[in-house]
Amino acid sequence: MKNPQILIVGSDEQMRDELLAALQGIKRWKPVLHQAHDLRQGIEAARARRPELICFELKGSADELKGFAEEVSSSSPESVVVATYRTESFEGDVSESEAIIEGMRAGVADFLRRPLSTGELQQLFDRVFSAAPRVQRSLGKIVSFVSNKGGAGKSTVSVNTAVALAMLHPNDVLLVDTSLQLGVAAMMLDVSPKTSIVDAIQESHRLDETLIRQIAMPSSMGLHVLAAPLDAIEASHVDEEGLSRILTLARRAYKYVIVDTYPMLDSVIMAALDLSDLVYVVFHATVPSVVGIAHFIEVLKKIGVSDARQRIVLNYPFPRVSGGLRVDDVVDRLGRNVDHVFPFQKKLITALNTGKPYALNCGRRFGFGRSLHGVTREIEGMPTPSADPRAGIKHRNSSLSEAGEAMV
């Protein structure tokens, strides 16, 4: 390994300078340095770059370090996390030894006192970079469904996707409703939850994979549900740190974790997106929606959701109308292809009213069912069926109205 990658997580610019100065005396290794200035950037950088070594700037309490190390163990399990600190940063009730013990319990490999020395770095590099590659644990996928506005059909698509996956992987799919004040996932599944995401937050001090499964509500469809809070007061207890911990543990307990979000990019939703392997952007075919989603896609890029993690989903929840937008019009406006088109399906209305998701009985060859099957295969990592020419994803002369003619 000639150029190992090192990620510095912390806002202190002197940390980078110290590391560069200490590296001058090291001959064998020529690391490439990157820096993230806060925890969220650090998690995203770890996921994107998969660095061999992450240097976390520890300031007093080990709580942030513990949370960061646990999230890295899921998003970049091959990375080694070490903490750098100054002895004077420990004050009050927090001692240096206590912080180190707490960090090691969370999986932190080493602690380096500042200012950094060439000798300590040389020993650390010899241990980390000369060791055999770390064995990656099998972790579940986290998939989020987002939209920039309500009424786009995001919950319909996400809930049906979760059900379709659960039919293939019974008791190994978790649906997390992070639409904290207006969550409808449980209602769409005809589930009366006795617990919610708030219960997981309140048990965060002892939360593990087993407890996640105990809190989540099982359904008759083989799907487990972590429902939204009952009201806005309960919702106020959910923060980004708590949600990150829930999702980090959930991907260890389930093969697939489907996250239904709220159409707002607050810190909680961004925490979910940071941990997501795929983000499905759902919108419908009206001019305001398409213009809005074009801006929304760019915003997602700015917060770290790259094109590679985005999937564009055009939902067509209305019957055929004269003058409807063509798919190629949408593609031209977005400047990129639409990955999935869900045509109109009137039976979805019955499904919503009865709490029996359409995925339970739909086929895979036509219409909504075909598109749903394509999404589930993509999440599983399997090749998706070839695009239906009538859906117009890559055909200039097809329209959304034509897509609506799929079997109902």
C-alpha positions, 0 to 999 in steps of 0.5 A: 500500500503506497498511498493509504488514505487518512481522514481527519474529523475535527474543526481544528486546523492545527490538527492537520498541520501537526499530522503533516509535520509528523509525517515528514519523518516517516519514510515508508508511508505516504498517506493522502490526507482528507479533512471533515470539519464535523460529525456529519461530514465525517460519516459521509466522507468515511462512506465515500472514501473508505479510508484506512485510518480515521483520526477523530479529534476528541474534546473532553467527553467520549460521547461523540467519539462513541457515536461516531465509532459505532456509525463508522463500524457500519458505514465503513467497517474496514476503517480504523478509528483512532482518537487524538486529544490534548490532556488539558481538554479533560475537565470536571467529572471527565477523566482521561482514563474514563474517556479512553476506556469508553472509546475502546469499548466503542471500537476505537483502536488507539489514542494519540496525545497531541502534539503528535509525534513521528515515533507514535505515528510510525508505530500506528502506521506499521500496525494499521497499514501492515495488518491483513485487511479487516474482515467486513461484517455482513450489514443490511442496506439502508434505503430512503425515500424522499420528496420535496413536497407532500402528495408525491406518492413517496409513502405509497412507493416506500411502503409497497417496496418494504412489503415487496421485499418482506415477501421475499425476505420475511422478518428481515425487513424493517420499515422506519417512518421518520415522517415524525409529525404526519407518519402514515406508514402504520395506517397504510399497513393496517397496523396499530403500533404499541411502540414507536421510534420514540421508544427506541430513542428513550432506550438509546442507552441500552439499545442493541440489535435485539432490542430494536427487534423487540420495539419494532412492530411485526405485521402479518406480511413479514414486515417489521415497522418502527412507526412514527410518533403519535404527535408533535410533542413526542416527535420533539424527542427524536434528534439526528444522533438518536436516529443515526444510532437506530439506523446503525443498529437496525442494519445489523439486525435486518437485511433491509431497512426502508426509511420513509421520510418527511418532505423537509431536509432537517437534521433528522432527515439528513442523518438518515440520508447520510447513512443510506446506501440508496436514496429514491427521489419521488415526484409526480408529473406536473410542471411545479413538481418537476421544477421543484425536484430539479432544484431538490436534486441539486440540494441533495448533491450539496449535502453529500447525496451523490448521483451514484446514490440517487435514484429518480422515481416518477410517480404517476398517481393520476388517470390519463389527461390531455396535455400531460407531461411527456417523460422525455420532457421531464428528462430534458428538464432534469438533465438526467434519465428517470430510473423508474416510472410508476404508472397510474393504478386505480387499485392503489386507492382501495389498498390505501383505504383498506390497509392492504398494500397493493404489493401483496397481490400485484403482478410483476409483468405490467404497470405498477407491479413491474416498476415495483419489481424493478425497484426491489431487484435494484435494492437487492443488488440484482439487474433490473428488468429492461425498461418498458418502451411504453414507459418512455424512460429512454424513448423520445416519443412516449408519454406519461399518458401512454404509461398510464395505460398499463394494466389496472 
